[in-house]
Amino acid sequence: MHYRHWAAAGLMLLLVNGKAAFAQQQGQPMPLDTAVRTGKLPNGFTYYIRRNAEPEKRAFFYLVNKVGSILEDEDQLGLAHFMEHMNFNGTTHFKKNDLIDYLQKAGVRFGADLNAYTSFDETVYQLPIPTDNPAMVGKGLNIMRDWAQEAILDADDVDKERGVILEEKRLQEGVGNRIQQQTIPVLFNNSRYAVRQPIGTDTVLKHFPVAAIHRFYKDWYRPNLQALIVVGDINVDAVEKQIRKQFADLKNPANERPRPEYKIELTGKNQFRTITDPELTATELELLVKHPGSKLITTADYRNAMKTSLFNQMLSHRIGELSQQENPPYLGVKAGVGGFSGGLEQFTFSITAKPGKLQEAFTDTWQLIEQVKRDGFTQAELDRVKLAYATSMDAAKQEKSKTPSSSYVSEYQRLFLDGAAAPGFDWEYDFVKATLPGITLADIKEVGTHFITTTNRDIFLVAPEKEQGNLPDSATIEGWFNKMAVAAIKPYNDSTATSVLLKTIPAGGKVVSQSAVAALDIKQLTLSNGIKVWLKSTNYANDQIQFMSFAPGGINKYSNEEFPTAANTIGIIGGSGLGEYSPVQLSKMLNGKSAAVGAYIGGRSQGINGGCRTEDLETALQLIYMRYTAPRKDPVLFSNAIARSKEAVRNRYDDPNNVFRDTVSAVLSGYSYRTSPVTLERLDSISLDKALAIYKDRFADASQANFVFVGNFNADSIQPLLERYLGALPALNLKEKGVILHGEVPKGKLVKVVEKGKGNKATVLLVYNGECAYSAEENLQLQALTEVLQYRLLTSLREKAGEVYTPSAQGSMMKEPDQRFAINVSFGCAPEHVDHLVGLVAQDIADLQSKGATSDELKKFKAGYRTQIELQVKSNEFWLQYIAGRLEREEELKALPDVEKRLKQITGNSVKSAATKYLNGENVIQFVALPEKAEAK
């Protein structure tokens, strides 16, 4: 359970299939998709039902309430979010935590699947339900009915939950929250939104009388503010019949309070605020121009949404081209049009400047915004983004039958909450195809003219505290804007790119042998240059191919002296384009194509990975060929990347999170040079020419490479393309082997405490680790142990102690380079609770070691494991990783093991044995992050 605050939700685009709207004009109302069944009961309760079999045997149930923190009275600050928690703590038909317990036994994971969120204007509960058992659909509706109006709100349960929510609030403490508290009053124009943050206040959360939350629940959890969305592999008629039966008796209050529609009123004024903090690591200037928003209802609205989307894409491309500037005075720049809270939309612009370069950074980047505002874009730019837009719609049409149910849920949610139209993909596709050609440069320029204005403008200057004396005031920055408004700015010069990726098509090679792995329906080809290709054809996606390769080698082959360059070779060379083409030119050449190929160099191997549409396979193979044979170095991009890295290093340890992360990494690696933090000296040692030489060295010989392709293709049909491009890769037959570097995790019991930062919070990480005898069976036992421990920690640390919000237990086991395991237990808490909570973890472990897992815990783990495996195996990504992983580990490719047979090995005693083996405490490292102590006066 969590709440969504303005930073997460308000700054996102107003989404309907990824498009944002502005300035409502006249137009025809968009129709409602005929595939969705909708209705409203006499009490005002609304429902939306749609059958969709992706994924199969699953349905998503969402209870959407037009109820959020904006509705809270002064004595209820935080209670909308508190109420969300309480719906999991007991309802009429699910006492206490029986609901979570029941669903976990059905394979629904708490947090990952079963969840909810609260924002300013809504509270939404989500529940995925397996539908292969018809009784579960009815049970899902029962749960939704209870959440709608059957919460018990027991006083003792309310008091217990106070600690949990206060700990959730504590997790937000830090520099980001301190900045947010200073920006929110400005952003929200001191409206009600500024004083109704969903998490609430400590005073109310600690002391509110139970009657206050009862009053909130009675006032606002009512059918005329609620909707139920059910999308999935269900019988629509049966579900509708059940909804009309179960939800008809929900009651609205006799004297119901009006549900106001709160807005953020625009003042016509500009606002400025400087914010400094000792934990900030860079200086950033951010501008937001706020405008009245609009709803996506009519065809004119949709056309405006398309214009805004095209505008944002072209602006993004222009900003991307700034990376070609040599030694820029900034570290980053962002700009675009998006949605905001309280019925508003916004244009945002931000730059992160190098030290002492703020004015120069502003001038260099704002002139791009002025250029767009004055001149708009070029026809070539518009043509490119139109092609990309049309291509994305075509791709979506190909995948229409594979659209996940969750996508439909979000669409109907916006329909209920905002009145945003949900016309369905077929209507949208036809409308885009008919409308896109008619959008002109004048239309796009209108977007910039509308949004990039000089009123209702908020400017924030956010910087490290030590820079406070060097920062400009509001008048100075206003002067920068005024100067740029009248400055002479050259028109944009659009560089063109050839449409030919490869000027010479290689002769290629031939398949010299082939075989099959019948158990997995895999075809294996061996090419004349030694490359092995593994092909698995699937129908998990209609128009998708994913691929990767690996070959022995890697960066472990290079000395410590060469390591800084070797470790950054992919970032340096892989990000510099290909052949004669810069990244910007390459992007233009690939416009309208759906093909991406990246290279990697790991510790003991190197290769490529990527994906494409079926029709773009040849383009993808050409990119693979170029990744091997045509690497490119770019001195400008290299020097800029090194400069950015140096700035990040200089102030890195002003951020306490970096101090803690680097401490953990250093200790767990035995203070290895290769995993220690980057320093200025290391950055100075990186050589562009050496990086290119290392890249060429790693990709000079493909003779030992294995390529794996998974997706919707015909293996016989694509063989000629594989022969032409993969068969042409260089083969030196060097018979390389990866170099194994053994880790040295400290043995015994260690405690490492980091005292850094101002927030009144602690972070605890317990790492139980050691050597093991790796096997798939043992790995499963470790997973079971970790999951059961997670159940225990949720009960002891969260539900009983009320001192933790989200305790986590994660386990892993690896076969190479050394057979080792690790179980990480982590949580955030109050600094004064650390020792107590570590003691509770020890008690839970001791209990597992003496008694093992209960039958209920085993049911939960096994149900969740079945569900995860069932969903995972129906994806191209799973099979790509499964095949490549077993090949690289030199394990036999065979059919997936029988899930039920494996789960029979998990028993109460096996978990007990695993706890004794893996949680014996012989090797455990306790990391604790604490706030720094106040200096004595």
Disulfide bonds with the S-S distance in Angstrom:
none
